[in-house]
Amino acid sequence: MGRKRKGRDISGWLVVDKPAGMTSTAVVNKVRWAFQAKKAGHAGTLDPAATGVLAVALGEATKTVPYITDALKAYEFSVRLGQATNTDDAEGEVIAQSDLRPDDEAIKSALGEFVGDIKQVPPKFSAVKIDGQRAYKLARDGDDVTLAARPLWVEELLLTNRPDADHVTLEMTCGKGGYVRSIARDLGEVIGCFGHVAWLRRLWSGPFVATEGLSIETIDALAHTPELDTHLRPLEDGLANLPEVTCTAEAATKLRNGNPGMVIARDVEYGDECWVSYKGQAVAVGRFKSGELHPSRVFNSAPLEGS
């Protein structure tokens, strides 16, 4: 029999404004400790040097992590022109240089190549696995790392500032699996001068916005207090990109037991993935078929109201 995990049965999302120099895993561990929660996870890794929104899920909200991971995200970042590094960011060693500095119009013209459905090769220093090992570990060990190109949807990529000849500030909205470092690297190659990320900030991820996030200092100050709980957002926020249907108390009980249940649906078609609520509380996620929801995930964070 497995050991029972210690901690509070608490569910919801905490939006953190991650500082530079801290890993995403360290942020999750800090949040779990502060809430004394049994279970926690995050929706989308940020590099240690990056800042911005890191959405941390607690308890039953961890079941909604995939829907935030799949959602659109926006980044603001600076590209250092004239230098390529082995990590594609400012943490690495300079491996190539150029004196060329394209003007704004040349850069704006090149950005179009990175919008829409594109193929992107992840950085060699990344968490992508090769034969069961992380690419960054192989790269640090001096192994020859070859990564395959991956599809990425880029909704928008804009030049927003040119503070000096060596730097441009860009904003990108993209889908799941995007590497900003690869965008900077590949843009530098296209415009002929090399490039790497100087700094990076995630502005928003799905419904979660960096400006609404708590700092690590605030989390430390409020740790183990009821006030920290007031900053927790409901797990339903993690389902914001799915259509919602509703059900009765009887159907909710069936759904929570993993069985199909009748739902009341509008603007939902056969086979659509959606989430079902009872009195505003998430019950399950599944596929809509002939008036029923066939659950793939169920939520058991609290007893049903009125049941």
C-alpha positions in Angstrom: 0.0 0.0 0.0 1.4 3.4 -1.0 2.3 6.1 1.5 -0.3 8.8 1.9 1.0 12.1 0.8 1.1 14.8 3.5 -0.4 18.2 3.0 -3.6 20.1 2.4 -6.3 19.1 0.0 -6.4 22.5 -1.7 -7.1 23.1 -5.4 -6.8 26.1 -7.7 -4.3 28.2 -9.7 -1.7 30.6 -8.4 -0.3 33.1 -10.9 3.4 33.8 -10.2 5.5 36.5 -11.7 8.7 34.5 -11.9 11.9 36.3 -11.2 15.1 35.8 -13.2 17.6 33.3 -11.8 15.0 30.8 -10.5 13.9 27.6 -12.2 10.3 26.8 -12.8 10.6 23.7 -10.6 11.9 25.8 -7.7 8.8 28.1 -8.1 6.5 25.2 -8.0 8.2 23.9 -4.8 8.0 27.3 -3.2 4.3 27.5 -3.9 3.6 24.0 -2.7 5.5 24.8 0.5 3.7 28.1 1.0 0.2 26.5 0.7 1.3 23.3 2.4 -0.3 21.6 -0.6 -0.2 17.9 -1.4 0.2 18.3 -5.1 1.4 21.1 -7.5 2.6 21.5 -11.0 3.1 24.3 -13.6 1.8 25.0 -17.1 4.8 25.6 -19.3 8.5 25.9 -18.3 10.3 29.2 -18.3 14.1 29.2 -18.6 15.9 30.2 -15.3 16.9 33.6 -16.8 13.4 34.4 -18.0 10.7 36.3 -16.1 7.0 36.6 -16.2 3.8 34.5 -15.8 4.2 31.0 -14.4 0.9 29.5 -13.7 1.1 27.0 -10.8 -1.7 24.4 -10.3 -2.6 22.9 -7.0 -4.5 19.7 -6.3 -7.3 19.0 -8.7 -6.3 22.0 -10.9 -3.3 19.9 -12.0 -5.8 18.0 -14.2 -6.4 21.2 -16.2 -2.6 21.9 -16.8 -2.8 20.5 -20.4 -5.4 23.1 -21.4 -3.1 25.9 -20.3 -0.1 24.3 -21.9 -2.0 24.1 -25.2 -3.2 27.7 -25.0 -1.7 30.7 -26.8 1.1 32.6 -24.9 2.7 36.0 -25.4 6.3 36.9 -24.9 8.3 40.1 -24.9 12.0 39.7 -25.6 15.2 41.4 -26.7 17.4 40.1 -29.4 21.1 41.0 -29.3 22.2 41.4 -32.9 25.7 40.6 -34.1 26.3 37.6 -31.8 25.4 33.9 -31.8 25.9 31.9 -28.6 25.9 28.2 -28.0 22.8 28.4 -25.8 21.0 31.0 -28.0 20.8 33.3 -25.0 23.0 35.6 -23.0 24.0 32.8 -20.7 26.1 31.0 -23.3 29.5 31.5 -25.0 29.7 33.6 -28.1 30.4 31.3 -31.1 30.0 33.7 -34.1 30.0 37.5 -34.6 29.1 40.0 -37.3 29.5 43.8 -37.7 26.4 43.9 -39.9 23.3 45.7 -38.3 20.2 45.6 -40.5 17.8 48.5 -40.3 14.3 48.3 -38.9 12.7 47.7 -42.2 14.9 44.8 -43.1 14.1 43.2 -39.7 10.4 43.8 -40.0 10.4 42.3 -43.5 12.2 39.1 -42.2 9.7 38.7 -39.3 7.0 37.5 -41.8 9.0 34.2 -42.2 8.3 33.4 -38.6 4.5 33.9 -38.6 1.9 31.2 -39.2 2.7 27.5 -39.3 6.5 27.2 -39.1 9.1 24.6 -38.3 11.5 25.3 -35.5 14.6 23.5 -34.3 14.8 23.7 -30.4 18.0 25.0 -28.9 20.7 22.4 -28.2 20.6 23.5 -24.5 16.9 22.6 -24.0 14.9 20.0 -22.1 14.0 18.1 -25.2 14.8 14.4 -24.8 17.1 12.5 -27.0 17.1 8.7 -26.4 15.8 9.3 -22.9 18.3 12.1 -22.0 17.8 15.8 -21.9 19.5 17.7 -24.7 21.1 20.2 -22.4 22.9 17.4 -20.5 24.3 16.0 -23.6 25.4 19.4 -24.8 27.1 20.2 -21.5 28.9 16.9 -21.8 30.2 17.9 -25.2 28.2 15.5 -27.2 27.0 16.3 -30.7 23.4 17.2 -30.3 21.1 17.1 -33.4 17.4 18.0 -32.8 14.6 17.6 -35.3 12.5 20.5 -36.4 9.1 20.8 -34.7 5.9 22.5 -35.8 4.9 25.8 -34.1 2.0 28.1 -34.6 3.0 31.8 -34.4 0.0 34.1 -34.2 2.0 37.3 -34.3 5.6 38.6 -34.2 6.2 42.3 -34.0 9.1 44.7 -33.6 8.2 47.1 -30.9 11.4 48.9 -30.0 15.0 49.5 -31.2 16.8 50.9 -28.2 20.1 50.9 -29.9 21.9 49.4 -33.0 22.7 46.2 -31.2 19.2 45.4 -29.8 15.6 45.0 -31.0 12.6 44.3 -28.8 10.0 41.9 -30.2 6.6 40.6 -29.0 5.4 37.2 -30.0 2.1 35.3 -29.6 2.4 31.6 -30.2 1.1 28.2 -29.5 2.4 25.2 -27.6 6.1 24.3 -27.7 7.6 27.5 -28.9 11.3 28.4 -28.1 11.9 32.1 -28.1 15.6 31.4 -28.2 15.2 29.6 -31.5 13.3 32.6 -33.0 16.1 34.9 -32.0 18.8 32.6 -33.4 16.9 31.9 -36.7 16.0 35.6 -37.2 19.7 36.5 -36.8 20.6 34.0 -39.5 17.9 35.2 -41.9 19.0 38.9 -41.6 22.6 37.8 -41.9 24.0 39.1 -38.6 23.5 36.4 -36.0 21.5 36.9 -32.8 20.5 35.6 -29.4 18.0 36.4 -26.7 19.3 39.1 -24.3 16.2 38.9 -22.0 12.8 37.3 -22.1 9.5 37.9 -20.3 6.3 35.9 -20.7 3.4 38.4 -20.6 0.5 36.0 -20.5 -0.4 32.4 -20.8 -4.0 31.5 -21.7 -6.1 33.4 -19.1 -3.2 34.2 -16.8 -1.4 37.5 -16.9 2.0 38.4 -15.5 0.9 41.7 -14.1 -1.6 39.8 -11.9 1.0 37.5 -10.6 2.5 37.3 -7.1 6.2 37.9 -6.5 8.2 35.3 -4.7 8.7 37.8 -1.9 5.0 38.1 -1.5 4.5 34.4 -1.5 7.2 34.1 1.2 5.6 36.8 3.3 2.1 35.2 3.1 3.2 31.6 3.4 1.0 29.4 5.7 -1.5 32.2 6.2 -5.2 32.4 5.2 -4.4 35.6 3.2 -2.4 33.6 0.7 -5.5 31.4 0.0 -7.3 34.5 -1.2 -5.0 34.8 -4.2 -5.8 31.3 -5.4 -7.9 31.2 -8.6 -10.4 28.5 -9.2 -9.5 25.4 -11.2 -12.2 26.4 -13.7 -9.9 29.1 -14.9 -7.7 26.4 -16.4 -10.7 25.4 -18.6 -11.3 28.9 -20.0 -10.4 27.8 -23.6 -13.0 24.9 -23.6 -16.7 25.3 -24.1 -18.8 24.9 -21.0 -22.0 22.7 -20.7 -24.1 22.2 -17.6 -25.8 19.3 -15.9 -28.1 18.3 -13.0 -27.0 16.9 -9.7 -27.9 13.4 -10.8 -25.8 13.7 -13.9 -22.9 15.2 -12.0 -22.8 12.2 -9.7 -22.6 9.9 -12.7 -19.9 11.9 -14.3 -17.8 12.0 -11.2 -17.9 8.3 -11.1 -16.5 8.2 -14.6 -19.8 7.4 -16.4 -21.5 9.3 -19.2 -24.1 11.9 -18.0 -26.7 14.0 -19.7 -25.8 17.6 -20.2 -27.4 20.8 -21.3 -25.4 22.2 -24.2 -25.4 25.1 -26.6 -23.1 25.7 -29.6 -21.4 22.4 -29.0 -21.2 19.8 -31.7 -20.9 16.0 -31.6 -17.4 15.0 -30.6 -16.3 18.4 -29.2 -14.2 18.4 -26.1 -15.8 20.5 -23.4 -16.2 20.8 -19.6 -19.3 20.3 -17.6 -20.3 22.3 -14.5 -22.9 22.0 -11.8 -23.8 25.3 -10.1 -20.6 26.8 -11.5 -18.4 24.0 -10.2 -16.3 21.9 -12.6 -17.4 18.3 -12.6 -15.6 16.7 -15.6 -14.0 17.2 -19.0 -14.9 15.0 -21.9 -16.4 14.6 -25.3 -20.0 15.6 -26.1 -21.9 12.8 -27.8 -25.7 12.7 -28.4 -26.7 14.8 -25.4 -24.2 13.2 -23.1 -20.7 14.0 -21.9 -18.3 11.1 -21.9 -15.7 12.0 -19.3 -12.0 11.8 -19.7 -11.1 13.7 -16.5 -13.2 14.2 -13.4 -12.8 16.6 -10.6 -13.2 15.6 -6.9 -12.0 18.7 -5.1 -15.2 19.3 -3.1 -18.6 17.7 -2.5 -21.3 18.8 -4.9 -23.5 21.5 -3.6 -27.0 20.3 -2.9 -26.1 16.7 -3.2 
